[in-house]
């Protein structure tokens, strides 16, 4: 009886050890196949998820059919094609883009996002692929002639900016005497200027120029020159040097082949796409 029990116990031990060994092999196999970086995940799944706000023409815009277009959308398509994966564009409000990237909902941001030290603490930026500057959209002739932030710093003026944007930071720092309002989209901000709720919108210079073009006859004008320097880059999650290297090489190729220059001409020369927008 004792001999039988010993054999039975030994058999149980062998079964347990076999089970543990199989489980360990499964874990090791899973770890070997699990993506170790953003680029690995994209290539494994076969899909590149790019976030953009869709309301900053001509870099990112939304058509009446809810399609995202613009220089940023074209750039995202080039990136996905170069990786050999499908592209999934996700429309996300601008102030929610970085949280979406940090939370793993998207793989990169290509959305007219200025590279700043504060944002760079949360994400890695590659670029710039485009250089812009802050501009003014206004009905007031005095503001339309502004050339520097000091010209805007007066309690006489009320400005509107996109919440969470560098425009908000620039306005708060450069024009502390003025009244500052915030909007959740550029379209909302433009409407506030049209309605007379704000004297001007402070936004990226191209956005102001395009808004003035779209609202011909309304009295809206864009200041003639940008009043700040704004480097626009691609944001990706931390800890993926391979993806950084890959993006830098792709952008370098686009610059040297003049493809980036051609894309800028396509979207900035004349807003023939304006009628497609919501």
FILO-186558 format. One line per 3 residues: number of its first residue (from 0); their letters; for each residue x, y, z of N, C-alpha, C. Coordinates in pm, whole numbers, padded with zeros to 5 digits. Each point is the difference from the previous one (the first is absolute). Example, Ala and Ser with C-alpha at 12.3 -4.5 7.8 and 13.67 -1.06 7.14 Angstrom:
<recs>
0	as	01319,-00569,00780,-00089,00119,00000,00090,00120,00000  -00035,00105,-00072,00082,00119,00006,-00077,00109,00073
</recs>
This chain:
<recs>
0	xxx	00083,-00121,00000,-00083,00121,00000,00087,00126,00000  00106,-00002,00092,00089,00114,00007,00072,00021,-00133  00041,-00114,-00062,00068,00008,-00130,-00092,00061,-00105
3	xxx	-00127,-00037,00004,-00098,00054,-00097,-00016,00150,00019  -00009,00040,00130,-00017,00143,00028,00122,00080,-00047  00118,-00056,00022,00123,00068,-00043,00001,00018,-00151
6	xxx	-00040,-00105,-00072,-00005,00009,-00146,-00105,00103,-00045  -00114,00000,00071,-00109,00094,-00033,00044,00145,00021  00068,00022,00115,00047,00135,00031,00105,00044,-00103
9	xxx	00091,-00094,-00033,00103,00031,-00100,-00063,00034,-00134  -00106,-00072,-00034,-00070,00029,-00126,-00062,00138,00001  -00059,00038,00113,-00061,00133,00011,00106,00109,-00014
12	xxx	00118,-00024,00064,00107,00099,-00008,00046,00017,-00144  00012,-00112,-00072,00042,00006,-00140,-00100,00075,-00086  -00131,-00021,00027,-00105,00070,-00075,00009,00150,00026
15	xxx	00019,00036,00130,00009,00142,00036,00120,00064,-00067  00115,-00068,00005,00120,00054,-00063,-00017,00016,-00150  -00069,-00097,-00061,-00026,00006,-00144,-00090,00119,-00033
18	xxx	-00101,00022,00085,-00092,00112,-00020,00073,00134,00011  00087,00009,00105,00076,00123,00020,00093,00024,-00118  00063,-00108,-00048,00091,00013,-00113,-00071,00048,-00125
21	xxx	-00120,-00054,-00026,-00079,00042,-00118,-00040,00146,00012  -00043,00039,00120,-00042,00139,00022,00116,00095,-00023  00118,-00038,00048,00119,00082,-00017,00037,00013,-00148
24	xxx	-00014,-00112,-00072,00028,00004,-00144,-00096,00092,-00072  -00128,-00002,00042,-00100,00087,-00063,00032,00146,00027  00042,00030,00127,00035,00138,00033,00120,00046,-00080
27	xxx	00099,-00086,-00011,00120,00033,-00077,-00034,00024,-00146  -00086,-00084,-00055,-00042,00014,-00140,-00076,00129,-00020  -00089,00034,00095,-00079,00123,-00010,00090,00122,00006
30	xxx	00102,-00007,00092,00091,00112,00011,00082,00017,-00126  00032,-00112,-00065,00081,00007,-00121,-00077,00062,-00116  -00132,-00020,-00003,-00080,00052,-00111,-00066,00133,00032
33	xxx	-00007,00040,00128,-00065,00125,00037,00082,00118,-00052  -00065,00105,-00051,00074,00115,-00050,00070,00073,00114  00127,00034,-00020,00078,00066,00104,00006,00150,-00020
36	xxx	-00057,00051,-00108,00001,00143,-00027,-00121,00037,-00084  -00020,00131,-00017,-00112,00046,-00083,00017,-00049,-00143  00120,00011,-00053,00024,-00044,-00139,-00025,-00149,-00014
39	xxx	00045,-00079,00098,-00025,-00145,-00004,-00149,-00030,-00001  -00075,00073,00082,-00145,-00023,00008,-00067,00033,-00132  00039,00113,-00060,-00058,00042,-00127,00025,-00105,-00108
42	xxx	00123,-00048,-00008,00036,-00099,-00102,-00068,-00134,00027  -00014,-00038,00127,-00064,-00127,00036,-00149,00002,-00032  -00066,00111,00035,-00145,00012,-00021,-00032,00037,-00146
45	xxx	00095,00071,-00063,-00023,00042,-00139,-00085,00124,-00011  00005,00086,00103,-00084,00121,00000,00071,00113,00075  00001,00119,-00061,00056,00119,00062,-00115,00092,00040
48	xxx	-00012,00027,00130,-00106,00085,00053,00054,00141,00022  -00052,00096,-00078,00048,00138,00007,-00114,00090,00048  00028,00080,00101,-00099,00093,00053,00018,00139,-00055
51	xxx	-00111,00067,-00033,00003,00139,-00044,-00134,00065,00032  00002,00133,00017,-00121,00070,00044,-00100,00022,-00113  00047,00013,-00123,-00090,00018,-00113,-00062,00137,-00012
54	xxx	00055,00100,00071,-00061,00134,-00007,00105,00110,-00007  00115,-00029,-00061,00107,00100,-00014,00046,00008,-00145  -00083,00056,-00087,00036,00008,-00141,00121,00091,-00020
57	xxx	00083,-00034,-00103,-00016,-00111,-00094,00078,-00126,00039  00047,-00008,00125,00076,-00119,00039,-00093,-00117,00033  -00104,00024,00075,-00095,-00106,00031,-00142,00056,-00002
60	xxx	-00084,-00062,-00084,-00136,00052,-00022,-00098,-00116,-00014  -00127,00029,00021,-00105,-00100,-00012,-00097,00041,-00111  -00026,-00091,-00093,-00092,00030,-00110,-00145,-00020,00044
63	xxx	-00090,00036,-00087,-00143,-00019,00028,-00035,-00148,00016  00085,-00086,-00057,-00021,-00145,00011,00075,-00059,00119  00050,00087,00090,00074,-00042,00120,00133,-00069,-00033
66	xxx	00058,00035,-00114,00131,-00052,-00036,00107,00100,00041  00110,-00049,00057,00111,00086,00040,00092,00021,-00119  00027,00127,-00033,00088,00034,-00111,00099,00107,00045
69	xxx	00096,00031,-00087,00096,00104,00030,00142,-00052,-00007  00095,00090,00022,00140,-00039,-00005,00031,-00108,00102  -00057,00011,00120,00026,-00100,00104,-00054,-00138,-00039
72	xxx	-00119,-00002,-00059,-00058,-00128,-00044,00085,-00063,-00110  00050,00083,-00092,00088,-00051,-00107,00129,-00057,00059  00055,00071,00100,00124,-00045,00062,-00021,-00132,00074
75	xxx	-00113,-00013,00067,-00032,-00125,00070,-00011,-00116,-00099  -00061,00027,-00115,-00015,-00104,-00103,00136,-00044,-00053  00091,00095,-00016,00136,-00033,-00046,00070,-00089,00103
78	xxx	-00016,00033,00128,00064,-00079,00106,-00053,-00144,00000  -00131,-00015,-00006,-00060,-00134,00001,00044,-00080,-00123  00002,00066,-00115,00040,-00067,-00124,00146,-00045,00007
81	xxx	00086,00085,00058,00141,-00035,00013,00021,-00117,00096  -00089,-00013,00098,00007,-00113,00093,-00062,-00127,-00058  -00081,00017,-00104,-00069,-00114,-00059,-00119,-00044,00083
84	xxx	-00065,00095,00069,-00115,-00032,00083,-00117,00089,-00040  -00121,-00036,00048,-00117,00083,-00027,00000,00119,00096  -00064,00108,-00042,-00007,00122,00080,-00137,00013,00065
87	xxx	-00002,00031,00129,-00124,00029,00072,00011,00139,00059  -00068,00097,-00062,-00003,00137,00052,-00108,00012,00106  00034,00061,00113,-00096,00018,00108,-00015,00149,00029
90	xxx	-00123,00049,-00011,-00028,00140,00028,-00019,00017,00151  00088,00079,00061,00000,00019,00144,00016,00150,00028  -00078,00059,00091,00018,00141,00035,00146,00028,00037
93	xxx	00048,00117,-00041,00143,00030,00013,00053,-00020,00141  -00073,00048,00101,00050,-00009,00137,-00005,-00143,00057  -00058,-00095,-00076,-00005,-00139,00044,00100,-00090,-00075
96	xxx	00075,00059,-00093,00091,-00079,-00082,00116,-00060,00081  00065,00081,00080,00112,-00052,00079,-00045,-00105,00102  -00112,00021,00072,-00049,-00107,00088,-00030,-00129,-00076
99	xxx	-00051,00012,-00122,-00029,-00119,-00081,00128,-00073,-00037  00105,00076,-00029,00130,-00060,-00032,00060,-00068,00122  -00005,00069,00115,00055,-00057,00124,-00079,-00123,00044
102	xxx	-00130,-00002,-00030,-00084,-00112,00039,00003,-00118,-00096  00074,00013,-00111,00013,-00110,-00095,-00113,-00013,-00099  -00089,00101,-00008,-00111,-00006,-00096,00046,00025,-00142
105	xxx	00110,00075,-00016,00054,00029,-00132,00151,-00022,00003  00060,-00014,-00119,00143,-00026,-00011,00080,00127,-00023  -00062,00100,-00059,00068,00128,-00021,-00101,00112,-00021
108	xxx	00047,00122,00018,-00081,00119,-00025,00061,00076,-00117  -00081,00023,-00102,00040,00090,-00110,-00116,00098,-00012  00011,00113,00069,-00117,00088,00011,00040,00144,00029
111	xxx	00087,00056,-00085,00037,00141,00016,00040,00030,00145  00074,-00094,00061,00037,00016,00141,00139,00061,00012  00006,00117,00065,00127,00069,00021,00085,-00074,00102
114	xxx	00128,-00010,-00028,00093,-00063,00094,00032,00100,00111  -00034,-00036,00123,00030,00085,00116,00070,-00084,00107  00076,00063,00089,00065,-00075,00109,-00101,-00076,00086
117	xxx	-00116,00061,00027,-00101,-00064,00084,-00056,-00126,-00067  -00033,00009,-00127,-00052,-00116,-00072,00108,-00107,-00016  00124,00046,-00015,00110,-00094,-00020,00026,-00086,00125
120	xxx	-00046,00045,00116,00011,-00080,00122,-00097,-00119,-00003  -00107,00013,-00078,-00103,-00103,-00006,00017,-00094,-00120  00069,00047,-00102,00014,-00080,-00122,00130,00035,-00071
123	xxx	00041,-00085,-00092,00117,00026,-00085,-00049,00070,-00126  00072,00105,-00042,-00037,00072,-00122,00108,-00018,-00106  -00044,-00026,-00122,00091,-00012,-00114,-00036,00110,-00099
126	xxx	00100,00069,-00051,-00026,00109,-00093,00091,00119,00031  -00047,00121,-00038,-00133,00028,-00054,-00014,-00037,-00148  -00124,-00034,-00038,-00030,-00023,-00140,-00064,00124,-00062
129	xxx	-00032,00098,00086,-00062,00123,-00047,00030,00109,00103  00021,00121,-00046,00025,00113,00091,-00108,00104,-00022  -00065,00037,00108,-00109,00097,-00005,00029,00113,00099
132	xxx	-00103,00071,00037,00011,00109,00097,-00139,00046,00037  -00012,00067,00111,-00132,00049,00041,-00042,00119,-00086  -00130,00004,-00032,-00056,00110,-00076,-00127,00048,00065
135	xxx	-00060,00102,-00060,-00124,00057,00050,-00107,-00002,-00107  -00121,-00033,00040,-00116,00011,-00088,-00092,00101,00065  -00030,00107,-00070,-00072,00110,00063,-00079,00082,-00101
138	xxx	-00088,00084,00052,-00070,00098,-00082,00054,00141,00024  00087,00013,00099,00053,00130,00040,00129,00031,-00075  00003,00112,-00069,00114,00038,-00083,00127,00017,00083
141	xxx	-00013,00054,00121,00118,00020,00084,00066,-00133,00036  -00079,-00101,00030,00054,-00132,00035,00056,-00071,-00123  -00059,00023,-00115,00047,-00064,-00123,00142,00044,-00035
144	xxx	00042,00115,00053,00134,00052,-00028,00102,-00042,00106  -00043,-00079,00098,00090,-00042,00108,00117,-00080,-00053  00120,00026,00053,00120,-00071,-00044,00070,-00073,00114
147	xxx	-00038,00030,00124,00062,-00066,00116,-00101,-00006,00114  00027,-00084,00099,-00095,-00019,00110,-00023,00128,00079  00101,00086,00008,-00017,00125,00075,-00112,00086,-00058
150	xxx	-00026,-00015,-00130,-00107,00077,-00065,-00138,-00047,00045  -00007,-00119,00061,-00129,-00059,00038,-00032,00017,00147  00099,00042,00079,-00014,00002,00145,-00072,00125,00048
153	xxx	-00133,-00005,-00007,-00082,00113,00043,-00131,-00050,00056  -00046,00063,00108,-00128,-00036,00062,-00117,00034,-00092  00030,00071,-00107,-00105,00039,-00096,-00047,-00120,-00083
156	xxx	00083,-00103,-00009,-00026,-00111,-00091,-00045,-00128,00071  -00085,-00077,-00072,-00040,-00133,00045,00040,-00100,-00108  00073,-00104,00041,00046,-00101,-00094,-00062,-00136,00032
159	xxx	-00010,-00083,-00103,-00045,-00138,00020,00108,-00093,-00054  00023,-00111,00072,00102,-00097,-00039,-00055,-00140,00019  00064,-00097,-00066,-00036,-00140,00018,00052,-00046,00136
162	xxx	-00086,-00059,00081,00037,-00043,00133,00109,-00107,-00006  00101,00013,00086,00109,-00097,00006,00103,00014,-00111  -00009,00106,-00079,00092,00018,-00113,00115,00092,00039
165	xxx	00102,00005,-00087,00108,00095,00023,-00049,00143,-00019  -00106,00018,-00075,-00059,00134,-00016,-00046,00054,00136  -00056,-00088,00082,-00044,00041,00134,00121,00043,00083
168	xxx	00108,-00078,-00004,00120,00033,00076,00060,00133,-00046  00006,00017,-00133,00056,00123,-00057,-00082,00122,00042  -00132,-00014,-00005,-00088,00112,00034,00009,00036,00149
171	xxx	00001,-00101,00085,00007,00027,00144,00132,00066,00039  00108,-00043,-00066,00131,00056,00033,00025,00134,-00069  -00038,00009,-00127,00032,00119,-00078,-00099,00113,00009
174	xxx	-00126,-00030,00038,-00102,00104,00009,-00081,-00015,00128  00067,00009,00117,-00068,-00023,00128,-00106,00104,00034  00009,00116,-00060,-00098,00106,00029,-00133,-00024,-00072
177	xxx	00003,-00075,-00108,-00121,-00022,-00081,-00092,-00103,00065  -00125,00001,-00041,-00096,-00102,00042,00018,-00122,-00090  00007,-00118,00061,00025,-00120,-00079,-00115,-00099,00016
180	xxx	-00058,-00041,-00113,-00106,-00101,-00004,00056,-00126,-00064  -00059,-00115,00032,00045,-00127,-00059,-00114,-00068,-00075  00038,-00074,-00102,-00096,-00076,-00080,00051,-00142,-00014
183	xxx	-00090,-00094,-00028,00037,-00141,-00012,00035,-00040,-00143  -00021,00092,-00096,00040,-00027,-00138,00029,00132,-00068  00079,-00007,-00108,00031,00121,-00076,-00127,00058,-00063
186	xxx	-00090,-00086,-00045,-00124,00048,-00060,-00083,00082,00100  -00003,-00049,00124,-00072,00073,00106,00065,00136,00025  00133,00003,00000,00073,00125,00023,-00026,00100,-00113
189	xxx	00003,-00048,-00124,-00028,00088,-00115,-00140,00060,00011  -00096,-00082,00040,-00138,00047,00013,-00011,00108,00107  00078,-00011,00106,-00002,00101,00106,00050,00135,-00052
192	xxx	00099,-00003,-00089,00049,00124,-00061,-00106,00057,-00095  -00061,-00089,-00078,-00106,00044,-00092,-00117,00064,00074  -00033,-00058,00117,-00114,00050,00079,00033,00125,00080
195	xxx	00128,00035,00006,00040,00116,00079,00024,-00030,00146  00002,-00128,00036,00027,-00038,00140,00148,00014,00034  00084,00001,-00101,00144,00019,00019,00051,00092,-00109
198	xxx	00103,00080,00033,00057,00091,-00100,00088,-00074,-00100  00057,-00111,00044,00088,-00075,-00090,00019,-00142,00051  00030,-00090,-00091,00042,-00135,00034,00151,-00006,-00016
201	xxx	00069,-00052,00100,00142,-00026,-00010,00016,-00149,-00030  00061,-00031,-00113,00016,-00139,-00043,00118,-00009,-00094  00033,-00120,-00047,00109,-00014,-00096,-00031,00083,-00124
204	xxx	00103,00065,-00052,-00016,00093,-00112,-00077,-00059,-00119  00034,-00123,-00046,-00076,-00056,-00113,-00148,-00016,00029  -00035,-00033,00124,-00140,-00016,00037,-00074,00133,-00014
207	xxx	00065,00108,00041,-00061,00133,-00012,-00020,00038,-00147  00100,-00027,-00082,-00009,00034,-00143,-00113,-00078,-00068  -00009,-00129,00031,-00103,-00084,-00060,-00139,00043,00048
210	xxx	-00013,00033,00127,-00130,00043,00055,-00047,00128,-00068  00092,00092,-00025,-00035,00124,-00069,-00048,-00029,-00142  00068,-00095,-00066,-00038,-00039,-00136,-00138,-00063,-00002
213	xxx	-00029,-00087,00097,-00128,-00071,00005,-00116,00093,00031  00028,00114,00062,-00107,00092,00040,00014,00134,-00073  00024,-00009,-00130,00010,00121,-00082,-00127,00084,00012
216	xxx	00019,00131,00010,-00115,00089,00009,-00049,00022,00142  00059,-00070,00097,-00043,00013,00140,00075,00110,00073  00108,00050,-00062,00082,00101,00067,00119,-00058,00074
219	xxx	00011,-00133,00002,00112,-00064,00069,00128,00016,-00082  00108,00035,00070,00131,00008,-00065,00102,-00068,00092  00107,-00051,-00062,00109,-00060,00076,00116,00098,00005
222	xxx	00065,00010,00117,00118,00085,00012,00101,-00040,-00107  00071,00097,-00053,00083,-00024,-00118,00121,-00089,00026  00051,-00004,00124,00117,-00083,00029,-00019,-00077,00130
225	xxx	00060,-00120,00012,-00004,-00074,00127,00071,00078,00110  -00048,-00013,00123,00059,00076,00111,00083,-00088,00093  00008,-00131,-00029,00086,-00091,00078,00057,-00106,-00093
228	xxx	00094,-00081,00053,00057,-00113,-00073,-00059,-00128,00058  -00054,-00090,-00086,-00065,-00122,00044,00048,-00121,-00080  00090,-00083,00058,00041,-00123,-00068,-00103,-00111,00022
231	xxx	-00050,-00059,-00107,-00104,-00103,00007,00064,-00138,-00017  -00030,-00092,00092,00063,-00131,-00006,-00097,-00115,00017  00052,-00122,-00017,-00076,-00123,00020,00028,-00050,00142
234	xxx	-00107,-00026,00075,00015,-00049,00137,-00020,-00151,00005  00090,-00068,00070,-00009,-00146,00018,00027,-00034,00146  -00036,-00120,00045,00025,-00038,00140,00149,-00006,00032
237	xxx	00031,00011,00127,00139,-00010,00045,00052,-00144,-00015  00133,-00011,-00001,00061,-00131,00008,00003,-00082,-00127  00002,00065,-00117,00006,-00075,-00125,00100,00066,-00095
240	xxx	00131,-00016,00027,00102,00064,-00083,-00002,-00047,-00145  -00043,-00125,-00022,-00007,-00050,-00137,-00102,00080,-00082  -00116,00028,00059,-00103,00078,-00069,00047,00143,-00024
243	xxx	00070,00058,00098,00056,00135,-00017,00094,00003,-00119  00091,-00097,-00005,00097,-00009,-00109,-00069,-00017,-00134  -00101,-00084,-00003,-00074,-00027,-00124,-00070,00127,-00048
246	xxx	-00068,00072,00091,-00071,00122,-00038,00096,00108,-00049  00113,00015,00069,00098,00100,-00042,00049,-00027,-00142  00026,-00126,-00030,00049,-00036,-00134,-00107,00022,-00107
249	xxx	-00126,-00033,00033,-00108,00021,-00096,-00020,00149,-00026  -00003,00082,00105,-00018,00144,-00017,00118,00061,-00078  00121,-00048,00028,00117,00050,-00074,-00013,-00031,-00149
252	xxx	-00050,-00119,-00031,-00021,-00036,-00140,-00107,00084,-00066  -00107,00031,00074,-00108,00083,-00054,00047,00143,-00027  00088,00049,00087,00053,00135,-00021,00092,00005,-00122
255	xxx	00095,-00094,-00006,00100,00003,-00106,-00057,-00034,-00137  -00111,-00071,-00002,-00066,-00032,-00127,-00102,00106,-00039  -00013,00103,00084,-00095,00111,-00022,-00147,-00043,00007
258	xxx	-00025,-00119,00054,-00139,-00044,00015,-00072,00085,00104  00068,00031,00111,-00061,00086,00102,-00034,00137,-00058  00092,00055,-00080,-00023,00131,-00062,-00122,-00005,-00093
261	xxx	-00012,-00109,-00075,-00115,-00016,-00091,-00131,-00012,00079  00005,-00067,00114,-00119,-00013,00084,-00045,00136,00053  00095,00084,00036,-00033,00134,00050,-00064,00084,-00111
264	xxx	00054,-00011,-00120,-00058,00074,-00113,-00142,-00049,-00025  -00021,-00130,00005,-00132,-00059,-00024,-00105,00057,00095  00034,00011,00128,-00099,00039,00099,-00002,00149,00033
267	xxx	00109,00073,-00034,00007,00141,00038,-00013,00098,-00115  00026,-00045,-00124,00001,00095,-00112,-00134,00070,-00018  -00106,-00078,00004,-00136,00057,-00006,-00098,-00102,00056
270	xxx	-00084,00044,00094,-00091,-00094,00067,-00116,-00046,-00089  00030,-00071,-00108,-00105,-00050,-00087,-00084,-00108,00070  00054,-00051,00109,-00069,-00105,00078,-00102,00057,00099
273	xxx	-00005,00133,00012,-00083,00063,00104,-00147,-00040,-00009  -00051,-00019,-00122,-00141,-00034,-00017,-00032,-00142,00049  00102,-00083,00018,-00022,-00138,00048,-00024,-00005,00151
276	xx	00039,00108,00070,-00001,-00004,00145,-00138,00022,00061  -00015,-00049,00121,-00125,00021,00073,-00024,00147,00027
</recs>
